[in-house]
Amino acid sequence: MSKIPVVDLGASFESAAGFDACAAAIAQACRDTGFFGVVGHGVPPETIAGALAAARGFFSLPLDEKLRVARERPELNRAYITFGTETLARLAGNETPPDHKEVYTVGPDEYPEDDYHTCAAARPHWGPNRWPEAPGGFRPRVLAYWDAMQRLKLHLTHLFARVLDLPADYFPSRMRKSPDQLRLIHYPPYTQAWEPGQLRAGEHSDLGLLTIVYSDNNPIGGLEVRNREGGWVAAPDFDGFMVNLGDTMMRWCNDRWKSTPHRVVNPPPAAGGSAERISLAFFAIPDYDTVIECLPSCTDAEHPPLYPPVTMGEYRAARFARTANANANANANA
């Protein structure tokens, strides 16, 4: 892998032949890299711009204001998560200094207060959003972007299903109550030398079905993807979304498709304040009671299932618990 491919989805909205061609291109990228860019996706530019403006406005607030909407418990990925709280390298079993970033996360904004959403099994996955009072227009801008990601997620899962010989609703039917996440991520410039081994986001693979990321197109200190030889390839600097598979999809596909390690690297010291970066990362997650097991089209006599069946909730809770640092409780309760 010398570069990450970019797929134009425009044709997939226009004809069956265009849909099949896009599905084939995406399948090739999923086999080769687990990463691909998309353009022609249909998300309005003003929706993206609104979400970026909301993120910049929130992260520019004083820390005490942001802490008013700090997440309520460390196992729940909602609301504000401050510096020093996450170490994503732990998802891969590695230990490094904390990631140099701050995060604001939302999940589904409305859901019923029934047993499914409030029982003990739901606790790590479901919880209310905590909306800040400022900046103005924050909530509607973020929710508009959320809705756009739901539509793009649905379209991508239909493309996946086509090349995996599955019914079109195979993945959507397992995501009817999905605890998806939208993370607004702020990577500020370093004000002092970083610690040995510290990155903006440590090397890791994602754990869900797929991730859709839009960044503010600042390539300084940006996303890198590990290739098969162990080297690192920078994500393309283009006006579109980066999409990558998560470990759940790799388990479903019996390693036929890849969930590739990636990281967000430190900017060169000479970059100074120009190295600030905002990313909008949407994580598509199956229902917590969905069983993840090898797809029929991804196994045969020569390729037996590599992973035992596991529910999404069991798998996600175990993986996410690794990333929380010792001071997470203090930050959550500030």
C-alpha positions as CSV (number, residue, x, y, z in Angstrom):
1,M,0.0,0.0,0.0
2,S,1.6,3.2,-1.2
3,K,-1.6,5.3,-0.9
4,I,-5.2,5.1,0.3
5,P,-7.8,4.9,-2.5
6,V,-10.6,7.4,-2.9
7,V,-13.9,6.2,-4.3
8,D,-16.5,8.5,-5.9
9,L,-19.9,7.3,-4.6
10,G,-21.8,9.5,-7.1
11,A,-22.5,6.7,-9.5
12,S,-23.8,4.5,-6.7
13,F,-26.8,6.8,-6.3
14,E,-27.5,6.9,-10.1
15,S,-27.8,3.4,-11.4
16,A,-27.5,-0.3,-10.5
17,A,-24.4,-0.6,-12.6
18,G,-22.9,2.4,-10.8
19,F,-23.8,0.9,-7.5
20,D,-22.1,-2.4,-8.4
21,A,-19.0,-0.6,-9.6
22,C,-18.7,1.4,-6.3
23,A,-19.3,-1.7,-4.3
24,A,-16.5,-3.6,-6.1
25,A,-14.1,-0.7,-5.6
26,I,-14.9,-0.5,-1.9
27,A,-14.5,-4.3,-1.5
28,Q,-11.0,-4.1,-3.1
29,A,-10.0,-1.4,-0.6
30,C,-11.5,-3.4,2.3
31,R,-9.4,-6.4,1.3
32,D,-6.2,-4.4,0.7
33,T,-6.2,-1.7,3.4
34,G,-9.4,-1.5,5.3
35,F,-9.3,2.3,4.5
36,F,-10.7,4.3,1.7
37,G,-11.8,7.9,1.0
38,V,-15.2,8.8,-0.4
39,V,-16.3,11.8,-2.4
40,G,-19.7,12.2,-4.2
41,H,-21.3,11.2,-0.9
42,G,-24.2,13.6,-0.9
43,V,-23.6,15.2,2.5
44,P,-24.2,19.0,2.1
45,P,-21.1,21.2,2.5
46,E,-23.1,23.5,4.9
47,T,-23.8,20.5,7.2
48,I,-20.1,19.7,7.4
49,A,-19.1,23.4,7.9
50,G,-21.8,23.8,10.6
51,A,-20.4,20.8,12.6
52,L,-16.8,22.1,12.3
53,A,-17.9,25.5,13.5
54,A,-19.7,24.0,16.4
55,A,-16.6,22.0,17.4
56,R,-14.3,25.0,17.1
57,G,-16.7,27.1,19.2
58,F,-17.0,24.5,21.9
59,F,-13.3,23.7,22.2
60,S,-12.4,27.4,22.4
61,L,-14.4,27.7,25.6
62,P,-12.6,28.0,29.0
63,L,-12.0,24.6,30.6
64,D,-14.3,25.2,33.5
65,E,-17.2,25.7,31.0
66,K,-16.4,22.5,29.1
67,L,-16.2,20.6,32.3
68,R,-19.8,21.5,33.0
69,V,-20.7,18.8,30.5
70,A,-18.0,16.3,31.4
71,R,-19.0,12.7,31.0
72,E,-20.8,11.3,34.0
73,R,-19.0,8.0,34.3
74,P,-15.8,6.7,32.7
75,E,-17.3,3.6,31.0
76,L,-19.8,5.8,29.1
77,N,-18.5,7.5,26.0
78,R,-20.6,10.7,26.1
79,A,-20.1,14.4,26.6
80,Y,-16.7,16.1,27.3
81,I,-13.6,14.1,27.8
82,T,-10.6,16.2,28.6
83,F,-6.8,15.9,28.1
84,G,-5.0,13.0,29.7
85,T,-8.1,10.8,29.9
86,E,-7.6,8.4,26.9
87,T,-4.8,6.2,25.7
88,L,-6.0,4.6,22.5
89,A,-2.9,2.5,22.2
90,R,-4.3,0.4,24.9
91,L,-6.9,-0.9,22.4
92,A,-4.0,-2.8,20.9
93,G,-2.5,-3.8,24.3
94,N,0.2,-1.2,24.3
95,E,1.0,1.3,27.0
96,T,1.9,4.9,26.1
97,P,1.4,8.4,27.6
98,P,-2.1,9.7,27.2
99,D,-3.3,11.0,23.8
100,H,-2.9,14.7,23.2
101,K,-6.5,15.6,22.5
102,E,-9.8,16.6,23.9
103,V,-13.1,15.1,22.8
104,Y,-16.8,15.9,22.9
105,T,-19.0,12.8,22.2
106,V,-22.7,12.4,21.4
107,G,-24.8,9.3,20.9
108,P,-28.5,8.9,19.9
109,D,-30.3,11.9,21.2
110,E,-33.7,10.3,21.8
111,Y,-34.5,6.8,22.9
112,P,-37.2,5.1,25.0
113,E,-36.6,4.7,28.8
114,D,-37.4,0.9,28.5
115,D,-35.6,-2.1,29.8
116,Y,-33.4,-2.5,26.7
117,H,-31.9,1.0,27.1
118,T,-31.7,1.1,30.9
119,C,-30.8,-2.4,32.0
120,A,-27.4,-3.4,33.4
121,A,-26.2,-4.6,30.0
122,A,-27.1,-1.3,28.4
123,R,-25.2,0.8,30.9
124,P,-21.8,1.0,29.1
125,H,-23.5,1.8,25.8
126,W,-26.5,4.0,26.4
127,G,-26.8,7.3,28.3
128,P,-28.2,10.8,27.8
129,N,-26.2,13.4,25.9
130,R,-25.0,16.4,27.8
131,W,-25.4,19.5,25.7
132,P,-23.5,22.7,26.4
133,E,-25.2,26.0,26.7
134,A,-22.6,27.6,24.4
135,P,-21.7,28.1,21.7
136,G,-25.0,29.1,20.2
137,G,-26.5,26.7,17.7
138,F,-24.2,23.9,18.8
139,R,-26.9,21.2,19.3
140,P,-28.8,21.6,16.0
141,R,-25.5,21.8,14.0
142,V,-24.2,18.6,15.6
143,L,-27.5,16.8,15.2
144,A,-27.7,17.8,11.5
145,Y,-24.3,16.2,11.0
146,W,-25.4,13.1,13.0
147,D,-28.4,12.7,10.7
148,A,-26.2,13.0,7.6
149,M,-23.9,10.3,9.0
150,Q,-26.8,8.0,9.6
151,R,-27.7,8.3,5.9
152,L,-24.2,7.7,4.7
153,K,-23.7,4.8,7.1
154,L,-26.8,3.1,5.6
155,H,-25.6,3.6,2.1
156,L,-22.2,2.1,2.9
157,T,-23.7,-0.9,4.6
158,H,-25.8,-1.6,1.5
159,L,-22.6,-1.5,-0.6
160,F,-20.9,-3.9,1.8
161,A,-23.9,-6.3,1.6
162,R,-23.8,-6.4,-2.2
163,V,-20.2,-7.8,-2.3
164,L,-20.6,-10.0,0.7
165,D,-23.6,-11.8,-0.9
166,L,-25.9,-10.6,1.9
167,P,-29.5,-9.1,1.9
168,A,-29.3,-5.3,1.7
169,D,-30.8,-5.0,5.2
170,Y,-28.4,-7.5,6.8
171,F,-26.3,-4.8,8.7
172,P,-29.2,-2.3,9.2
173,S,-31.3,-5.0,10.7
174,R,-28.6,-5.5,13.3
175,M,-28.3,-1.8,14.0
176,R,-31.9,-0.8,14.7
177,K,-30.9,0.3,18.2
178,S,-27.3,1.0,17.6
179,P,-25.4,3.1,20.2
180,D,-23.5,5.0,17.5
181,Q,-21.1,7.8,18.5
182,L,-20.1,11.1,17.0
183,R,-16.9,12.4,18.4
184,L,-15.7,16.0,17.9
185,I,-12.0,15.8,18.4
186,H,-9.6,18.7,19.0
187,Y,-5.9,18.2,18.5
188,P,-4.3,21.4,19.7
189,P,-0.7,22.4,19.1
190,Y,1.8,21.2,21.8
191,T,2.8,24.0,24.2
192,Q,5.7,21.9,25.4
193,A,7.7,18.9,24.3
194,W,5.7,15.7,24.2
195,E,6.5,12.7,26.3
196,P,8.4,9.8,24.8
197,G,5.9,7.6,22.9
198,Q,3.1,10.2,23.1
199,L,1.0,10.9,20.0
200,R,-2.1,12.9,19.3
201,A,-3.9,9.5,19.0
202,G,-1.9,6.4,19.7
203,E,-1.8,3.4,17.3
204,H,-5.0,1.5,17.4
205,S,-7.7,-0.2,15.4
206,D,-11.4,0.8,15.8
207,L,-13.8,-1.7,17.3
208,G,-17.1,-1.1,15.6
209,L,-18.5,-1.8,12.2
210,L,-17.1,1.2,10.4
211,T,-15.8,4.7,11.1
212,I,-16.4,7.8,9.0
213,V,-14.1,10.8,9.6
214,Y,-14.0,14.3,8.3
215,S,-11.1,16.5,9.3
216,D,-10.5,20.2,8.6
217,N,-8.0,19.2,5.9
218,N,-4.9,20.3,7.9
219,P,-2.4,17.6,6.9
220,I,0.1,18.7,9.5
221,G,0.2,16.1,12.3
222,G,-2.6,14.1,10.7
223,L,-3.9,10.5,10.2
224,E,-1.5,7.7,9.2
225,V,-2.3,4.1,8.3
226,R,0.0,1.1,8.8
227,N,0.7,-0.9,5.7
228,R,1.4,-4.6,5.5
229,E,5.1,-4.1,5.7
230,G,4.8,-2.2,9.0
231,G,5.4,1.3,7.5
232,W,3.1,4.3,7.7
233,V,1.1,5.9,4.9
234,A,-0.4,9.4,5.3
235,A,-4.1,9.8,4.6
236,P,-4.8,11.8,1.5
237,D,-5.4,15.5,1.9
238,F,-8.7,15.9,0.0
239,D,-12.2,17.3,0.6
240,G,-14.1,14.1,1.5
241,F,-14.5,11.5,4.2
242,M,-12.1,8.8,5.3
243,V,-13.8,5.5,6.0
244,N,-12.3,2.6,7.7
245,L,-13.4,-0.8,8.9
246,G,-13.6,-1.7,12.6
247,D,-12.6,-5.0,14.3
248,T,-16.2,-6.0,14.5
249,M,-16.5,-6.0,10.7
250,M,-13.2,-7.9,10.4
251,R,-14.5,-10.6,12.7
252,W,-17.7,-10.8,10.7
253,C,-15.7,-11.2,7.5
254,N,-13.3,-13.8,9.0
255,D,-10.3,-11.5,8.3
256,R,-11.2,-11.4,4.6
257,W,-11.5,-7.6,5.1
258,K,-9.0,-5.7,7.3
259,S,-9.3,-3.5,10.3
260,T,-6.0,-1.6,10.0
261,P,-4.0,0.0,12.8
262,H,-3.8,3.8,12.4
263,R,-2.7,6.8,14.5
264,V,-2.7,10.6,14.5
265,V,0.9,11.8,14.6
266,N,2.5,14.7,16.2
267,P,3.1,17.9,14.2
268,P,6.7,19.1,13.5
269,P,7.7,21.6,16.2
270,A,8.1,24.3,13.5
271,A,4.4,24.1,12.7
272,G,3.5,26.0,15.9
273,G,-0.1,27.1,16.1
274,S,-0.8,26.2,12.5
275,A,-0.9,22.5,13.6
276,E,-4.3,22.7,15.3
277,R,-6.7,20.1,13.9
278,I,-10.4,19.3,14.3
279,S,-11.8,15.9,13.3
280,L,-15.4,14.7,13.2
281,A,-15.4,11.0,13.8
282,F,-18.6,8.9,13.4
283,F,-18.5,5.4,14.7
284,A,-21.2,2.9,13.5
285,I,-21.8,0.3,16.2
286,P,-24.2,-2.7,16.0
287,D,-26.8,-3.2,18.7
288,Y,-25.2,-4.4,21.9
289,D,-27.1,-7.7,21.8
290,T,-26.2,-8.5,18.2
291,V,-24.1,-11.6,17.9
292,I,-21.0,-11.1,15.8
293,E,-20.1,-14.4,14.1
294,C,-18.5,-15.4,10.8
295,L,-20.6,-14.6,7.7
296,P,-21.5,-17.6,5.6
297,S,-19.9,-16.1,2.5
298,C,-16.6,-15.7,4.3
299,T,-15.9,-19.3,5.4
300,D,-15.4,-22.6,3.6
301,A,-13.4,-25.8,4.2
302,E,-10.1,-24.0,3.7
303,H,-11.2,-20.9,5.8
304,P,-12.8,-22.1,9.0
305,P,-14.1,-19.4,11.4
306,L,-11.3,-17.6,13.2
307,Y,-13.3,-16.1,16.0
308,P,-15.9,-17.4,18.4
309,P,-19.3,-15.7,18.4
310,V,-19.6,-12.8,20.8
311,T,-22.2,-10.1,21.4
312,M,-21.3,-6.6,20.4
313,G,-21.9,-5.4,24.0
314,E,-19.5,-7.9,25.5
315,Y,-16.8,-7.2,22.9
316,R,-17.1,-3.4,23.0
317,A,-17.2,-3.1,26.8
318,A,-14.0,-5.1,27.1
319,R,-12.2,-3.2,24.5
320,F,-13.3,0.3,25.6
321,A,-12.4,-0.3,29.2
322,R,-8.7,-0.5,28.2
323,T,-8.5,3.1,27.1
324,A,-9.6,4.8,30.3
325,N,-6.8,6.3,32.4
326,A,-6.6,6.4,36.2
327,N,-7.7,10.1,36.4
328,A,-10.9,9.4,34.3
329,N,-13.1,9.4,37.4
330,A,-11.8,12.7,38.5
331,N,-12.4,14.2,35.1
332,A,-15.9,12.7,34.8
333,N,-17.0,14.1,38.2
334,A,-15.4,17.5,37.9
